[in-house]
């Protein structure tokens, strides 16, 4: 038997597609056969499997488990829960790998898989190899066993292990995603006053889409924080590996800003440590890390890339603008939105300031959020390569680690292809609004030269 995945399903750091169009039960089964074969040939025999709250996740989970067991792999089913709970199961259990069925922050009709092997992300060329194995039917065969293990209580207990933070008044928005049941348990283990929103898992996402990097999705949380006069609020994406934060005045604290805050704490205990941040991160944050005596390291966007880079260079802290935060000082080094929330409470105690005061102290700049431009999946990478070629011919000061990050006298601008959606992602930062306008005009000019009608500045 052989199987061919839709080429758009095999992404750089996970597998993701539209259910019923590019993603089917047969894909999940074939993934199980391929990944199971990789595990078996590395002398492994056990894989943990979890799934998020999307409507299609149970169906895909069943097919995945079938494929794994047909490859002779024993499966530890941990059931419904956030992706970091699966990472926890893989990090602490007697298993050789793990797979979470999740569509993360993508639209409700999409789903996918995040993979980990030997406590490290499984991505890039490894994912492409799974596709090649399936296409040739290069699979081991056997009869694996299935074990069901309850993980929620143990995971929640690990989140508060060694907790020494103050009692805070906090709002929590689970967005009807997979983190909800864990949030309900977690707040029972923490001191303070806690107000919960949308902890019931519902794959229709009836209240708002679970993507805390989009400010409009934080409206309910902001309203709760302001109405109850809470210290701050936290929100999570659909699979709980990302965090969004609003302070006591309802202001959003972006993921790279959170990384800057956590660096203040981590670098106190780890002087000179390297902090990894993605190419979308504000230059102010890189400068702040250096000012604290840390070593800032700019790297590719994507949770797998950041985790892999941290392991490669021995970094104890990393983060992305999207709200993925990675702690390897007294945690496992994977991205966990719920653990980040617990660390934020501890940070308040360590730094002796509330979240609102910490936000007040942040340096200001003229900076955009992530600007997302719809582009056909088949064109997005080609557009970026086209832009890079022109920039090099112009002799521009460009970093091509991930897309094009260009430095000018006004500041910097970025254009890269999303690895999870059919989009280009842009961002820019300057010292003032006039400089920012010039940077955005540069992006628009390059988009036009590449035949893209979308613009990062609105047409008049």
Buried (B, 14 or more C-beta within 10 A) or exposed (E): EEBEBBEBBBBBBBBBBBBEEBBBBBBBBBBBBBBBBBBBEEEBBBBBBBBBBBEBBBBBBBBBBBBBBBBBBBBBBBBBBBBBBBBBBBBBBEBBBBBBBBBBBBEBBBBBBBBBBEBBBBBBEBBBBBBEBBBEEBBBEBEBEEEEEEBBEBBBEBBBEEBEBBEBBBBBBBBBBBBBBBBBBBBEEBEBBBBBBBBEBBBEBEBBBBBBBBEEBBBBBBBBBBEBEBBBBBBBBBBBBBBBBBBBEBBBBBBBBBBBBBBBBBBEEBEEBBBBBBBBBBBBBBEBBEEBEBBBBBBBBBBBBBBBBBBEEEBBBBBBBBBBBBBBBEBBBBBBBBBBBBBBBBBBBBBEBBBBEBBEEBEEBBBBEBBBBEBEBEBBBEBBEBBBEBBEEEEBEBBBBBBBBBEBEBBBBBBBBBBBBBBBBBBBBBEEEEBBBBBBBBBBEBBEEBEBEBBBEEEE
